[in-house]
Amino acid sequence: MPEDKRKERDQLFDTKEEQMQNQILHEEKASGRYSTLRSVCFLCAVAAFFALRYFGNLAGAIILSAVFLLLFVFFVVRHRFVLKRIQILQNRLLVLSEYRARTQNDFTLLQDTGSDFISVDHDFSSDLDLFGARSLFNLLSTAKTWYGRRIFAEYLLSGSQITDVRSCLRRQEAVKEISGNIDYLLDLQAAGKRSRRAAEDPSKLLSYIRYRDDAKSEIGALYTAFSVLSSAGFLLSIVAGFFLSIIPAYVPGIFLITQLLLMAGKYAAFKPIFSSVSLYSAQLRAYEDMFRIEEGMSYSASLLRENQKNLKHQNGEQIVPASASIRSLHRISVAVQSRSQPILFFLLNLFLPYDVFCVRSLVRWKKSYGAVLESALQALGTSEALMSLATMSVLYPECNFPEFVEDPHGVCFEAHGIGHPLIPADRRIANDFAIRSGVALITGSNMSGKTTLLRTVGINAVLAYAGSVCCAADLQLTPMNILTSMRIADNLGEGLSTFYAELIRIGRMVERAKEGEPCLFLIDEIFRGTNSRDRTDGAKIVLQNLSKDYIIGLMSTHDYELCSLEDIDAFRVRNYHFSENYDADGIHFDYRLKPGISKTTNARYLMRLIGIDYA
């Protein structure tokens, strides 16, 4: 039973939450111990130094203080590891709470709406609520990186150009494998949450990485030698002058001026190089953790195995994992960030050839790993996109993967217990619906469920072609391009009326039909922006053009004259309807799809309900 599977899912969530809360309590106790130990060691180091110094034992004071300081550093490092584990566990709890929110269609915790992917000109995305607030993307996306979000959006949009289902089946196989591994899903998302900026476009970093004129040539051997010698000369001259008094006072000044001139000479050239990596320190840390999780997985699905190979590359005789290469870049970015403070920048470059060290480190990294960074980020994004598709399996354990079939009639869509994933499970009404040729003409009163049925069919087709579980007990379909005409609005800026805007959208359907492409079309209230006669005549013309063996579709209408087309074989029309009933408590919709033509209307009742009476 669906309720039993949802209870099992909720029990799994409860178990994971209890485990993580216990782990957090354990780590917080360890954190308290390390905090106390580091404080004690520091105080002991100070006390030991002054105590032994007071008794005249300077060497003993230095040695004992050094021992306590080393212990202090050890406990500081251990404490940082504990704090990191606490942060990861807290992030896992947050990820779990987001999954709970998704099961209730509660979007308050789900911040990523995918609104940057909205396109009113797309074949179906706006009509089927794929992007924007309370959309499919908003519900399912768990991607934290720039590539992950975009690849997931591409998967959702893949239904606009389906040529075969091999790629769909490969994604489906991958999603099946990872959807049952809740720990993997929690870990990868928790790692991505380590940086809120992980979703930012890394193009600036990649642009520098792809730039082939190495910064090493900008520095040059002569500049490097001068920088090293001037730093060393400045330090040695100060030491020699202070302890030996054999160096004139002006000598350190000469080295200082030389170093300042070298810093000023390359400051403008180094600035764009450093800015390319300094902004990505937090992202690189998150990437490293995510890469490590992916590298540690053992997969059987072909797409997952192939994707995982892109996280390793050959560097000489070594095979270097992406996590190691990103760790190196992260360390360099931390070093680069250290120079962002003016005083620290001045001191570091005064006593050391610091900028030269940073630039040469970047150049070495770029030479060793730069060519594979983008492919590694794309591989990570692919994993995140597949993880987002797996969200459907987590949310709807009672639902199943679709089956792609070959139909002798050309195209088909046959579903049992199909519902809309954006409607909460406790309010969702599932229907059986099958169409193997022609057009399903849907009639019914206002608010009875006609448009919802169209969107239900469309959004489940989107999920099927993306490679995910569908919101259905069973779904069989053939490869078809999805085309819709539902949310049509005028465009004053371009001088388009609602009617003409709809004509353009339906014209695309007719053109695709002429090209012989298998299609699933969804038209809601066709030609609502014109008079009844033109609407009826126009609808008949459209149906004639879309009456092909390789095309099926759903059309909702209030124009009951179109229902008579069921008796004409050339139109391939079958009538379905939704109905309602009335009692003393008001109007009641059952949202159940039935064969035949609707016999009820409710416009007058609804007008009376809001206070509009008629004479």
Protein Blocks (a to p, Z undefined) as FASTA:
>chain_A
ZZlmmmmmmmmmmmmmmmmmmmmmmmmmmmmmmmmmmmmmmmmmmmmmmmmmmnopaklm
mmmmmmmmmmmmmmmmmmmmmmmmmmmmmmmmmmmmmmmmmmnopaklmmbgolmmgcfk
bmklmmnopgcehifklmmmmcfbfklmmmmmmmmmmmmocfbfklmmmmmmmmmmmmmm
mmlmmmmmmmmmmpmklmpcfklmmmmmmpmbdfklmnommlmmmmmmmmmmmmmmmmmm
mmnopacfklmmmmmmmmmmmmmmmmmmmmmmmmmmmmmmmmmmmmmmmmmmmmmpccfb
fklmmmmmmmgccehjaccdfklmmmmmmmmmmmmmmmmpmklmmmmmmmpcfklmmmmm
mmmmmmmmmmmmmmmmmmmmmmmmmmmmmmmmmmmmmbccddddddfklpacddehiacf
kbcfklcccdddddfehjdddeddehilmmmmmmmmmmmmmmmmnopacddfbdcddddd
ddddfbdcddfknopafklmmmmmmmmmmmmmmnopacddddehihklbcfklmmmmmmm
mmmmmmcfkbccddddfblklmmmmmpmklopacddddddddfkbccdehiacedjdfbd
fklmmmmmnopacZZ
